[in-house]
């Protein structure tokens, strides 16, 4: 049985809700749905889905690195947006980070996220060492 490694960022929600920012099992890494909130809970990029997407991907990258992975190891991305009409802004920012990696990707519209100022939430899966 492979070891299970949990990555926590220390935010109070992790213990209250019972989740980890990321979990690594063997060579597989799973990063929780991630929004554009900093460690103090302040929403970054209010009203700007591209800015939120960039902040989120950088936050996801930190979690991947903590698990011994990299963006290049990402094989699946799921993006939840509150306004699908903004798909291009979100998609272009995603492409800046994942253009050469080209993981399988899903983008769906949801009615709302946990904070009304959150426009985007992203979760990823990676396999360590599979990068381009």
Buried (B, 14 or more C-beta within 10 A) or exposed (E): EEEEBEBEBEBEEBEEEEBBBBBBBEBBBBBBBBBBBEEEEEBBBBEBBBBBBBBBBBBBBBBBEBBBBBBBBBBBBBBBBBEEEBBEBBBEBBEEBBEEBEBEBEBEEEEEBEEEBBBBBBBBBBBBEBBE
